[in-house]
Amino acid sequence: MTKSNNHSPIEPQLQESLRHIRRFTTLHPRIGLILGSGLGDFADTLENADRIAASAIPHYPPSTVEGHKGFLVFGRVQQVPVVAVQGRTHFYEGHGIAQVAYVVRLMDGLGVRKLIVTNAAGGVNPFFRPGDLMIIVDHINFLFQNPLRGPVVAPEPRFPDMHDNYHPAYVELIEKIGLQLGIPLKKGVLFVSTGPSYETAAEVRMVRRLGGDAVSMSTVPEVLVARARGMKVAGISCITNLATGISSGPLSHAEVTEIANRVKDKFHKLVRELILQMDALD
Ligand code: HPA
């Protein structure tokens, strides 16, 4: 495990990580992409890709969850240079919350100013079905942890604003692309708790009453750091299952990855087009 916690200065660690990355790629990504459970294959579609094993990057927290590969993939979608995280780091693996978001500080160091976050999520909104894609419009942080806690890391402000975390122009853009491609999309608020256990039925009723449309175990740490660094963020959840109590049967990770795999085609089309059109926006 890395030592990028609140007690050791993060900047020298970031510089060391960046030096390692620079030895393996000359690409300067403009867009960052974090791929959720079962959605990592998108990284394999990037053109002229340089794949860097996360485990070889100094200070990068190792991924331990099954089905997550653990690579930073640098490549292009047409002319647009991107970096994709294939196998994100999760809080439930036992890493510190700042370590979970380490990759976003790295991306910022690489020049990324636009970020797409994706995840697998359980549907809480009764209108959602497994296989739906949801545009994230806001989140509820039920991790009760914050990667920005501790000494201020320049250029992040002490008290970052949380308006428009999910950039409204990107929300509109994703809706437009959905119409252009004939991909129906939902919109909603992502509720994030630590996992790794799925929610109880009573917790899911609470989530609904508190305003959540989908539940997940990721994404919030990365978005908090991205926003503190002034990046613009787009978010897409893949509804892989109905949350506990809304679904009839038990939940399994196998079901989550199977449904994510089934929506692969439309997810790839949507994200590809989003990258192209996001790059053309300010
Ligand atoms: N709950 C939390 N996280 C998830 C779920 C869920 O039902 N499905 C996929 N990730």
Boltz pocket constraint, residues with backbone or C-beta under 6 A from the ligand:
constraints:
  - pocket:
      binder: B
      contacts: [[A, 120], [A, 121], [A, 122], [A, 123], [A, 197], [A, 198], [A, 199], [A, 215], [A, 216], [A, 217], [A, 238], [A, 240], [A, 241], [A, 242], [A, 243], [A, 244], [A, 251], [A, 256]]
      max_distance: 6.0
